[in-house]
């Protein structure tokens, strides 16, 4: 996900992530996995995910690890 530049730093990304986590829990999901990019453009996303308990994990679902992606997981 990416927040539009005009609405960044207003909690929009956190609100979207909160909804994803809440819906996943309500559906009985026990773990969330995500793949994201690397580099300065993704620093804010990495901080958001870390603040919310996401931790590095191995690639999943056929993804291949490269220098340009990261894999994160959150136990629910």
C-alpha positions in Angstrom: 0.0 0.0 0.0 1.1 3.5 -0.5 -0.4 6.7 0.9 -0.9 9.7 -1.4 1.7 12.4 -0.8 -0.9 14.9 0.2 -2.1 12.6 3.1 1.1 11.2 4.4 2.0 11.5 8.1 -1.7 11.7 9.1 -2.2 8.1 10.2 -3.8 6.8 7.0 -1.4 3.9 6.6 -1.8 3.0 10.2 -5.6 3.1 9.9 -5.5 0.8 6.8 -3.1 -1.6 8.5 -5.3 -1.6 11.6 -8.3 -2.6 9.5 -6.4 -5.3 7.7 -5.3 -6.8 11.0 -8.8 -6.5 12.6 -10.4 -8.2 9.6 -7.8 -10.9 9.5 -8.3 -11.7 13.2 -12.1 -11.7 12.8 -11.7 -14.2 9.9 -9.6 -16.5 12.1 -6.3 -15.8 10.3 -3.4 -16.6 12.5 -0.5 -15.0 10.5 -0.1 -12.2 8.1 2.7 -12.2 5.5 3.8 -9.4 3.4 6.4 -8.6 0.7 7.7 -5.1 0.4 10.4 -3.2 -1.4 13.7 -1.8 -0.2 15.5 1.5 -0.3 14.6 5.0 1.0 11.2 5.0 -0.7 10.1 2.2 1.6 11.7 3.4 4.9 8.4 4.8 6.3 6.6 1.5 5.4 9.3 -0.5 7.2 8.9 1.7 10.3 5.1 1.2 10.2 5.4 -2.5 9.9 8.1 -2.8 12.7 6.0 -0.6 15.0 3.1 -3.0 14.5 5.1 -6.1 15.3 6.0 -7.4 11.9 9.3 -9.3 11.8 11.5 -10.5 9.0 10.6 -13.9 7.6 11.6 -16.2 4.7 10.1 -15.7 1.2 6.7 -17.3 0.8 4.1 -18.1 -1.9 6.7 -18.5 -4.7 8.4 -15.1 -4.1 12.1 -15.0 -4.7 14.3 -12.9 -2.4 16.3 -10.2 -4.2 18.2 -7.1 -3.2 14.9 -5.2 -3.9 12.4 -6.9 -1.6 11.8 -7.8 2.0 9.5 -10.4 3.6 7.7 -9.8 6.9 5.3 -11.7 9.1 3.0 -11.0 12.0 1.5 -13.6 14.2 -2.1 -12.8 15.2 
